[in-house]
């Protein structure tokens, strides 16, 4: 029995490992004997602990005893009852041990997760984000660390054991993800911040949208142009990247609570009222400076031009001359006030 369980088993495993490199058997290239860190000795020792020679010997001898009585005609039939409860329990324990020894976690990352990550970063990410595969893999490892993965596998094996022994008709495997979602949310925020995603939001989304809406420039009634770059500068001042980050993280937090079942629905409002008002004020300041610059070289009006002083504050475009007794800044303010709605 020891010869069969040790010598024969060792030879069979060694042959299987040797065949994995043969061209004629390419399907064995993923042979766990080759790809894992398990040694043949580890596997043989686990088999012998699960099915010890003494247990196999007892089983075989019972079979011979029953068969002997049947063959000699003492019995018309014979039964062989094999009690495997202890072996199943021991086998599950050995599987857990082998998974640790095989470094199954890193094997999983190398064979399954890493190629997926490499493929993801090689494709075009949203907003033109540039995230290295090393950074993404580091985040993955923090979201699903070795201890957590092994705990889930062992929990699954513990649930399967009663079913395998016939003590239950079904089994349920539960994988709690709520704490992992929380970690994933933190990692997502960190990755977006390091990738400068909130600054890229302007360049990749807001700026093209402004350009599509208003073109390169807008001609105001006073004869002053406002460019899309100037609008973008105003928006960046009233909604800088750190403000965008705050709003984005609010969205991420709300969605994460929905995914973990803490809330059944989510409703998010991002108020832009104050931002729009302040952006309008900044644009008016920009236009005011432009009007002042445009009037620097204007001459003073003379008496022959018959300027109606009562109409000065209602003027809506840059005049050909500066009326007597009126400062350029006062005139610029009056013109800028007149086009407030346009801004």
C-alpha positions in Angstrom: 0.0 0.0 0.0 2.8 2.4 0.8 4.5 1.4 -2.5 1.3 2.3 -4.4 0.5 5.5 -2.5 4.1 6.8 -2.5 6.3 5.3 -5.2 3.7 4.7 -7.9 2.0 8.1 -7.2 5.4 9.9 -7.2 6.3 8.3 -10.6 2.9 9.2 -12.1 3.2 12.8 -11.0 6.8 13.1 -12.3 5.7 11.7 -15.7 2.8 14.1 -15.9 5.1 17.0 -15.1 7.6 15.8 -17.8 4.9 15.5 -20.4 3.7 19.0 -19.8 6.7 20.3 -21.8 6.0 18.0 -24.8 4.9 19.7 -28.0 2.5 16.8 -28.5 0.6 17.7 -25.4 0.3 21.5 -25.5 -2.9 21.4 -23.4 -0.7 20.4 -20.4 1.3 23.6 -20.6 -1.0 25.0 -17.8 -0.3 21.9 -15.7 -0.5 23.1 -12.0 2.5 20.8 -11.3 4.5 23.2 -13.5 2.9 26.6 -13.1 2.4 26.4 -9.3 5.1 26.3 -6.6 3.9 22.9 -5.4 6.4 20.1 -5.2 5.5 16.5 -6.0 6.5 15.6 -2.4 3.9 18.1 -1.1 1.1 16.5 -3.2 2.1 12.9 -2.3 2.2 13.8 1.4 -1.3 15.3 1.1 -2.6 12.3 -0.6 -1.2 10.0 2.0 -2.7 12.1 4.8 -6.1 12.1 3.1 -6.0 8.4 2.2 -3.4 6.8 4.6 -2.1 3.3 3.7 -3.7 1.7 6.8 -7.2 3.0 5.7 -6.7 1.7 2.1 -5.5 -1.7 3.5 -8.5 -2.1 5.7 -10.8 -1.2 2.8 -9.2 -3.7 0.4 -9.2 -6.5 3.0 -12.9 -5.9 3.7 -13.5 -6.2 0.0 -11.5 -9.5 -0.2 -13.4 -10.9 2.8 -16.8 -10.1 1.3 -15.7 -11.3 -2.2 -14.3 -14.5 -0.8 -17.5 -15.6 0.9 -19.4 -14.8 -2.3 -17.0 -16.8 -4.5 -17.0 -19.8 -2.2 -20.8 -19.9 -2.2 -21.2 -19.1 1.4 -23.2 -15.9 0.5 -25.4 -15.0 -2.5 -24.3 -11.4 -2.4 -21.8 -9.2 -0.6 -21.7 -5.5 0.4 -18.8 -3.2 0.7 -19.5 -0.1 2.9 -16.9 2.6 2.7 -17.1 5.4 5.3 -15.3 8.4 3.8 -16.4 11.2 6.2 -13.1 11.5 7.9 -11.2 11.4 4.5 -13.4 14.1 3.0 -12.8 16.4 5.9 -9.1 15.7 5.9 -9.0 16.2 2.1 -10.6 19.6 2.4 -8.0 20.6 4.9 -5.3 19.3 2.6 -6.7 21.3 -0.3 -6.5 24.5 1.8 -2.9 23.7 2.8 -1.9 23.0 -0.9 -3.5 26.3 -2.0 -1.3 28.2 0.5 1.8 26.2 -0.6 1.1 26.7 -4.3 0.9 30.4 -3.8 -2.4 30.3 -5.6 -3.1 34.0 -5.0 -0.1 35.2 -6.9 -0.7 32.5 -9.6 -4.3 33.9 -10.0 -2.9 37.4 -10.3 -0.3 36.4 -12.8 -2.5 34.2 -15.0 -5.8 35.9 -14.9 -5.7 39.4 -13.4 -2.5 40.8 -14.8 -3.4 40.1 -18.5 -6.7 41.8 -18.0 -5.1 44.9 -16.4 -2.5 45.0 -19.2 -5.3 44.9 -21.8 -7.2 47.7 -20.0 -4.3 50.1 -19.8 -3.3 49.4 -23.4 -6.7 50.5 -24.7 -7.8 54.2 -24.8 -9.0 55.1 -21.3 -11.7 57.8 -20.8 -10.5 61.4 -20.7 -7.2 60.4 -22.1 -6.2 59.0 -18.6 -2.8 57.5 -18.3 -2.6 54.9 -15.6 0.3 52.4 -15.4 -0.4 48.7 -15.1 1.8 48.7 -12.0 -0.4 51.3 -10.3 -3.5 49.4 -11.3 -2.2 46.1 -10.1 -1.2 47.7 -6.8 -4.7 48.9 -6.3 -6.1 45.5 -7.2 -3.9 43.8 -4.6 -5.2 46.3 -2.0 -8.8 45.7 -2.9 -8.4 41.9 -2.9 -5.5 41.0 -0.6 -4.2 37.4 -0.2 -5.8 36.9 3.3 -9.2 37.9 2.0 -9.1 35.7 -1.1 -7.9 32.7 0.9 -10.6 33.3 3.5 -13.3 33.2 0.8 -11.9 30.0 -0.7 -11.7 28.3 2.7 -15.2 29.5 3.5 -16.5 27.9 0.2 -14.7 24.6 1.0 -16.3 24.6 4.4 -19.7 25.1 2.9 -19.2 22.3 0.3 -17.9 19.7 2.9 -21.4 18.9 4.5 -22.8 18.6 1.0 -20.0 16.3 -0.1 -20.6 14.1 3.0 -24.4 13.9 2.3 -25.2 15.8 5.4 -27.1 18.5 3.4 -28.9 18.5 0.0 -27.5 21.9 -1.0 -24.9 24.5 -0.2 -24.7 28.3 -0.4 -21.5 30.2 -0.9 -21.6 33.8 0.2 -18.9 36.3 -0.6 -19.3 39.6 1.3 -18.2 42.5 -0.8 -19.3 45.5 1.1 -15.9 46.1 2.8 -14.1 45.5 -0.5 -16.3 48.0 -2.3 -15.3 50.6 0.3 -11.6 49.9 -0.4 -12.3 49.9 -4.1 -13.9 53.4 -3.8 -10.9 54.7 -2.0 -8.6 53.2 -4.6 -10.7 54.7 -7.4 -10.5 58.2 -5.9 -6.7 57.8 -5.5 -6.2 56.6 -9.0 -8.2 59.5 -10.5 -6.4 62.0 -8.4 -2.9 60.7 -9.4 -3.9 60.5 -13.1 -4.9 64.2 -12.9 -8.4 63.2 -14.1 -10.1 66.3 -12.7 -7.8 68.6 -14.7 -8.3 66.5 -17.8 -12.1 66.9 -17.4 -11.8 70.5 -18.6 -9.5 69.7 -21.6 -11.4 66.6 -22.7 -15.0 67.4 -22.0 -15.8 71.0 -21.0 -13.5 72.8 -23.5 -14.8 70.9 -26.5 -18.4 71.4 -25.4 -17.9 75.2 -25.0 -16.3 75.3 -28.4 -19.2 73.4 -29.9 -21.7 75.7 -28.3 -20.2 79.1 -28.9 -17.5 78.6 -31.5 -14.1 80.2 -31.1 -15.5 83.6 -30.2 -18.8 85.4 -29.4 -19.3 89.0 -30.7 -21.1 91.1 -28.0 -23.2 94.1 -29.0 -20.6 96.5 -27.9 -18.1 95.2 -30.5 -16.1 93.2 -28.0 -15.2 89.6 -28.6 -15.3 86.9 -25.9 -13.2 83.8 -26.7 -14.0 80.2 -25.5 -10.6 80.2 -23.7 -11.8 83.2 -21.6 -15.0 81.4 -20.8 -13.0 78.3 -19.8 -10.7 80.4 -17.6 -13.7 81.8 -15.8 -15.1 78.3 -15.3 -11.8 77.0 -13.9 -11.8 79.9 -11.4 -15.3 79.2 -10.1 -15.1 75.4 -10.4 -11.4 74.5 -10.0 -10.2 70.9 -10.1 -10.5 70.4 -6.4 -14.2 71.4 -6.6 -14.7 69.0 -9.5 -13.0 66.3 -7.4 -15.3 67.0 -4.4 -18.4 66.6 -6.6 -17.1 63.5 -8.3 -16.3 61.8 -5.0 -19.8 62.6 -3.8 -21.2 60.7 -6.8 -18.8 57.8 -6.2 -19.8 57.6 -2.5 -23.5 57.6 -3.3 -23.1 54.9 -6.0 -21.0 52.8 -3.6 -23.7 52.8 -1.0 -26.2 51.7 -3.7 -24.0 48.9 -4.8 -23.5 47.6 -1.3 -27.2 47.7 -0.6 -27.1 50.4 2.1 -29.6 52.5 0.1 -32.2 51.4 -2.5 -32.0 54.4 -4.7 -29.7 57.4 -5.1 -30.4 60.9 -6.2 -27.5 63.3 -6.8 -27.8 67.1 -7.3 -24.8 69.2 -8.3 -25.8 72.8 -8.0 -24.1 75.1 -10.5 -26.1 78.3 -9.6 -23.4 80.0 -7.6 -20.7 78.9 -10.1 -22.6 80.4 -13.1 -23.2 83.6 -11.2 -19.6 84.0 -10.2 -18.4 83.0 -13.8 -20.6 85.7 -15.2 -19.1 88.3 -12.8 -15.6 87.2 -13.9 -16.5 87.5 -17.6 -17.9 91.0 -17.0 -14.7 92.0 -15.3 -12.8 90.7 -18.4 -15.1 92.6 -20.7 -14.7 95.7 -18.7 -10.9 95.6 -19.1 -11.3 95.0 -22.8 -13.6 98.0 -23.1 -11.2 100.2 -21.1 -8.3 99.0 -23.4 -10.4 99.7 -26.5 -11.1 103.3 -25.4 -7.5 104.2 -24.4 -6.8 105.9 -27.7 -10.3 107.6 -28.1 -10.1 111.4 -28.4 -12.1 113.8 -26.3 -15.4 114.9 -27.9 -15.6 118.6 -28.8 -18.6 120.9 -28.6 -19.4 120.5 -32.3 -20.3 116.8 -31.8 -23.3 117.8 -29.7 -23.1 115.0 -27.1 -26.4 114.5 -25.2 -25.2 114.1 -21.6 -28.5 112.4 -20.6 -27.8 109.5 -22.9 -24.3 108.9 -21.7 -25.3 106.2 -19.1 -27.5 104.4 -21.7 -24.8 104.0 -24.3 -24.5 100.3 -25.4 -21.4 100.5 -27.7 -18.0 102.0 -27.7 -18.4 105.7 -28.9 -16.1 107.5 -31.3 -15.0 109.9 -28.6 -15.0 110.5 -24.8 -17.7 113.0 -23.8 -16.5 116.0 -21.8 -16.4 115.5 -18.0 -16.7 111.7 -18.2 -13.8 109.3 -17.3 -13.0 106.3 -19.4 -13.7 103.9 -16.5 -17.1 105.4 -15.9 -18.0 105.0 -19.5 -16.7 101.5 -19.6 -18.8 100.6 -16.5 -21.9 102.0 -18.2 -21.3 100.0 -21.3 -20.6 96.9 -19.4 -23.7 97.2 -17.3 -25.8 97.6 -20.5 -24.6 94.2 -21.8 -25.0 92.3 -18.6 -27.8 90.1 -20.0 -25.7 89.2 -23.0 -22.9 88.0 -20.7 
